[in-house]
């Protein structure tokens, strides 16, 4: 199937699901839907990894720390094993990355789906696209169901948690000569496979800043959806009251 056709189908499915989440946010069974999102993420993340393995792209092992996306796809199922404190930080990250994951659905830096429209949506491409869509919906779902508050405190926690993980990856790069998150300190550093700066320090600082900006935009999206859903709920209640 053509790449644009698959993107169109996923776009319709995404916004249809988003409307349903906003409309029925108070009727959602949180435990049930948390399990549904976790199972769906596990399934399609496994499909993506199988597709990458078939193409020989997993020669260096599991790629959880390769960039932010696989980190989040791994983080979603792990939340069911976390204590409440760690889960709070993880949920904040997943919630406020909603917009970044939606953008990655169309312009994943490795495949550029929207640009490479002439290609077929193969197994590995489709697996990654669906993972991005699910991750974005899961983040919005967490806010709409009240599991994450779109406020300053959670925003700070999301930044601290995600920067801590990236910093840990950079530390591993120093010790084991890896290139997690594209930050190889020994002369091969890039932001999503694009060389921007001539020094490692400047590249890492720009990467940190980019993370903060994406989380900030995602928080604002959640605030807007909360207000929109609340306004619609008040209007619905007013109509029922008049009747």
Backbone torsions as a table, in degrees:
resi	resn	phi	psi	omega
1	UNK	NA	143.3	-178.6
2	UNK	-63.9	147.4	-177.1
3	UNK	-58.7	-45.0	-178.8
4	UNK	-65.8	-33.4	178.0
5	UNK	-64.1	-44.6	178.3
6	UNK	-65.1	-41.6	177.6
7	UNK	-61.5	-40.1	179.1
8	UNK	-64.2	-42.8	179.1
9	UNK	-63.1	-45.3	-179.9
10	UNK	-66.5	-34.5	178.4
11	UNK	-65.0	-46.5	177.8
12	UNK	-61.3	-43.6	179.9
13	UNK	-64.4	-39.0	-179.0
14	UNK	-62.7	-53.0	-175.3
15	UNK	-73.0	-29.4	173.5
16	UNK	-64.3	-44.4	177.8
17	UNK	-64.8	-37.3	179.7
18	UNK	-63.9	-42.6	177.7
19	UNK	-62.5	-42.7	179.1
20	UNK	-64.3	-40.0	178.3
21	UNK	-62.3	-42.9	179.5
22	UNK	-68.1	-37.8	-175.3
23	UNK	-73.9	-38.5	-173.8
24	UNK	-115.9	30.5	-175.7
25	UNK	-59.6	-32.1	-177.6
26	UNK	-86.4	-12.7	180.0
27	UNK	-99.2	-0.8	-175.4
28	UNK	-75.2	133.3	172.0
29	UNK	-82.0	105.6	-170.4
30	UNK	-61.6	-46.5	-178.5
31	UNK	-61.6	-42.2	-179.5
32	UNK	-64.8	-47.8	-176.0
33	UNK	-72.9	-31.6	172.5
34	UNK	-59.0	-43.6	178.8
35	UNK	-65.8	-37.8	178.8
36	UNK	-64.0	-46.1	179.1
37	UNK	-62.9	-41.2	-179.4
38	UNK	-64.6	-45.5	-180.0
39	UNK	-64.5	-41.8	179.8
40	UNK	-64.9	-41.5	178.6
41	UNK	-63.4	-44.9	179.0
42	UNK	-59.8	-43.0	-177.7
43	UNK	-63.0	-51.7	-174.9
44	UNK	-77.6	-27.9	174.3
45	UNK	-68.0	-37.1	174.9
46	UNK	-64.2	-42.2	178.1
47	UNK	-60.7	-42.5	179.5
48	UNK	-62.2	-45.0	-179.3
49	UNK	-66.5	-37.5	177.1
50	UNK	-63.6	-42.3	177.7
51	UNK	-62.7	-41.0	178.1
52	UNK	-66.9	-38.3	178.8
53	UNK	-64.7	-39.8	179.0
54	UNK	-63.9	-31.8	178.5
55	UNK	-86.0	-3.1	180.0
56	UNK	79.3	23.4	-177.9
57	UNK	-93.4	2.8	-179.7
58	UNK	-116.0	31.4	-178.7
59	UNK	-63.2	-28.5	-178.8
60	UNK	-92.7	11.0	177.1
61	UNK	100.1	-173.6	-178.3
62	UNK	-60.6	141.1	-167.8
63	UNK	-109.6	34.7	-178.1
64	UNK	-56.2	-39.1	-176.6
65	UNK	-96.8	14.4	-179.8
66	UNK	-67.2	-40.7	173.1
67	UNK	-161.1	-172.0	-172.8
68	UNK	-66.3	-38.5	-175.4
69	UNK	-61.0	-57.6	179.0
70	UNK	-61.7	-28.1	175.0
71	UNK	-60.7	-46.1	-179.4
72	UNK	-68.6	-38.5	179.3
73	UNK	-64.1	-31.2	176.3
74	UNK	-78.6	-33.6	-175.6
75	UNK	-68.6	-35.5	-176.3
76	UNK	-57.0	-54.2	179.9
77	UNK	-69.1	-25.6	179.7
78	UNK	-70.9	-19.0	-177.9
79	UNK	-62.5	-27.6	-180.0
80	UNK	-72.5	-11.0	179.4
81	UNK	-104.7	-4.1	-174.3
82	UNK	-86.9	156.5	170.1
83	UNK	-76.0	170.2	-172.7
84	UNK	-61.3	-36.9	-177.5
85	UNK	-68.5	-48.8	179.2
86	UNK	-64.6	-38.1	178.9
87	UNK	-63.4	-36.8	179.1
88	UNK	-60.5	-44.5	178.5
89	UNK	-67.1	-42.4	-179.0
90	UNK	-65.3	-43.8	178.5
91	UNK	-61.5	-38.4	179.2
92	UNK	-62.4	-42.6	177.7
93	UNK	-62.8	-48.5	-178.2
94	UNK	-64.0	-36.3	-179.3
95	UNK	-67.3	-46.0	-172.7
96	UNK	-86.6	-2.0	172.3
97	UNK	-92.6	10.6	-175.1
98	UNK	-58.5	-44.9	-178.0
99	UNK	-70.2	-40.3	178.4
100	UNK	-61.8	-38.7	178.2
101	UNK	-69.0	-35.0	177.2
102	UNK	-65.8	-42.5	177.4
103	UNK	-62.9	-41.3	-179.6
104	UNK	-65.0	-23.5	175.7
105	UNK	-60.1	-33.3	-176.1
106	UNK	-100.4	-32.6	-174.4
107	UNK	-129.5	46.9	174.6
108	UNK	-52.4	125.8	-172.1
109	UNK	-60.8	-24.2	-178.5
110	UNK	-83.1	-32.3	-172.7
111	UNK	-117.5	-24.6	178.8
112	UNK	50.3	62.3	-172.6
113	UNK	-55.9	-44.6	-175.8
114	UNK	-68.7	-26.9	-179.7
115	UNK	-83.8	-42.7	-177.5
116	UNK	-87.0	53.6	-174.9
117	UNK	-67.8	-16.9	-177.0
118	UNK	-79.8	-9.7	-177.8
119	UNK	-88.6	158.7	174.8
120	UNK	-82.0	147.0	177.7
121	UNK	-81.3	91.1	-178.0
122	UNK	-74.2	178.4	-177.0
123	UNK	-56.9	-47.3	-176.7
124	UNK	-69.8	-38.7	179.4
125	UNK	-65.4	-46.4	-179.0
126	UNK	-63.6	-39.5	178.5
127	UNK	-59.4	-43.9	179.9
128	UNK	-69.3	-39.9	-179.8
129	UNK	-61.9	-43.8	179.6
130	UNK	-65.7	-38.1	177.7
131	UNK	-60.7	-43.1	178.3
132	UNK	-64.0	-42.0	179.4
133	UNK	-62.3	-46.7	-179.5
134	UNK	-63.0	-40.5	-178.4
135	UNK	-65.5	-41.0	177.8
136	UNK	-64.2	-45.7	178.4
137	UNK	-63.8	-38.4	179.9
138	UNK	-63.1	-40.6	178.5
139	UNK	-62.4	-44.8	178.4
140	UNK	-67.0	-39.3	177.9
141	UNK	-59.2	-40.4	179.7
142	UNK	-60.3	-38.2	-179.7
143	UNK	-75.4	-45.5	-176.9
144	UNK	-65.1	-28.6	179.8
145	UNK	-92.6	5.1	175.5
146	UNK	80.3	9.1	178.9
147	UNK	-77.9	-21.3	174.8
148	UNK	-135.4	131.4	175.8
149	UNK	-92.1	133.2	179.2
150	UNK	-83.0	74.6	-178.2
151	UNK	-132.6	178.2	-175.3
152	UNK	-63.6	-40.4	-177.2
153	UNK	-61.6	-47.0	179.6
154	UNK	-68.2	-33.6	177.1
155	UNK	-61.4	-45.2	178.4
156	UNK	-63.9	-42.4	179.9
157	UNK	-63.5	-39.0	178.9
158	UNK	-64.0	-40.9	179.2
159	UNK	-65.0	-47.9	-178.1
160	UNK	-61.7	-42.8	-176.7
161	UNK	-67.0	-46.7	-177.4
162	UNK	-69.7	-40.7	177.7
163	UNK	-65.2	-33.3	178.0
164	UNK	-65.2	-41.1	179.2
165	UNK	-66.5	-44.1	178.8
166	UNK	-62.5	-41.6	179.2
167	UNK	-63.5	-37.2	176.4
168	UNK	-64.1	-40.6	176.4
169	UNK	-62.4	-40.3	178.1
170	UNK	-64.5	-38.7	176.6
171	UNK	-60.9	-42.5	177.0
172	UNK	-63.4	-33.9	177.7
173	UNK	-62.8	-42.5	178.6
174	UNK	-62.7	-43.0	-173.2
175	UNK	-77.8	-43.8	-171.3
176	UNK	-111.5	9.1	178.7
177	UNK	57.1	45.9	175.7
178	UNK	-97.9	-176.5	178.3
179	UNK	-137.9	44.0	178.9
180	UNK	-60.6	140.9	-177.3
181	UNK	57.9	20.6	178.9
182	UNK	71.9	17.4	-173.2
183	UNK	-112.4	65.5	175.0
184	UNK	-79.8	113.2	-175.7
185	UNK	-71.5	-5.5	-176.0
186	UNK	-102.2	47.1	170.4
187	UNK	96.1	-2.0	179.8
188	UNK	-127.1	73.3	-178.1
189	UNK	-117.0	139.6	-178.0
190	UNK	-155.1	163.0	174.2
191	UNK	-108.8	106.7	-176.9
192	UNK	52.0	51.5	174.5
193	UNK	66.9	17.8	176.5
194	UNK	-119.7	121.9	178.3
195	UNK	-81.1	116.1	-175.7
196	UNK	-110.8	-47.6	-176.3
197	UNK	-113.2	162.1	-177.0
198	UNK	-91.0	-7.6	-178.5
199	UNK	-125.2	152.0	179.9
200	UNK	-66.6	-41.2	-178.5
201	UNK	-60.5	-45.0	180.0
202	UNK	-66.4	-39.3	179.4
203	UNK	-64.7	-43.9	-180.0
204	UNK	-65.9	-40.8	178.0
205	UNK	-62.3	-41.7	178.0
206	UNK	-65.6	-36.3	178.3
207	UNK	-65.5	-44.4	176.6
208	UNK	-59.9	-45.5	-179.6
209	UNK	-62.8	-40.7	178.3
210	UNK	-62.0	-40.2	177.6
211	UNK	-60.9	-45.7	-179.5
212	UNK	-61.9	-42.6	-179.4
213	UNK	-64.6	-43.4	-179.5
214	UNK	-64.5	-42.0	177.7
215	UNK	-64.9	-36.2	179.1
216	UNK	-66.3	-45.6	178.0
217	UNK	-62.4	-42.3	179.4
218	UNK	-62.9	-37.6	177.3
219	UNK	-64.2	-41.5	179.1
220	UNK	-64.6	-36.3	175.7
221	UNK	-61.9	-43.0	179.3
222	UNK	-64.8	-40.8	177.7
223	UNK	-60.7	-44.7	179.2
224	UNK	-62.5	-42.9	179.6
225	UNK	-66.9	-37.4	176.9
226	UNK	-61.4	-45.5	-179.6
227	UNK	-65.9	-41.7	179.9
228	UNK	-64.0	-45.0	-180.0
229	UNK	-65.3	-40.7	179.5
230	UNK	-65.0	-40.0	179.3
231	UNK	-64.3	-42.4	178.7
232	UNK	-65.8	-37.2	179.2
233	UNK	-66.2	-40.4	177.8
234	UNK	-65.7	-39.4	178.5
235	UNK	-65.1	-40.2	178.3
236	UNK	-64.3	-41.7	178.4
237	UNK	-64.2	-39.0	178.8
238	UNK	-63.6	-40.2	178.3
239	UNK	-65.4	-41.3	177.9
240	UNK	-65.1	-38.8	179.8
241	UNK	-63.4	-40.0	179.0
242	UNK	-65.6	-40.1	178.0
243	UNK	-63.9	NA	NA
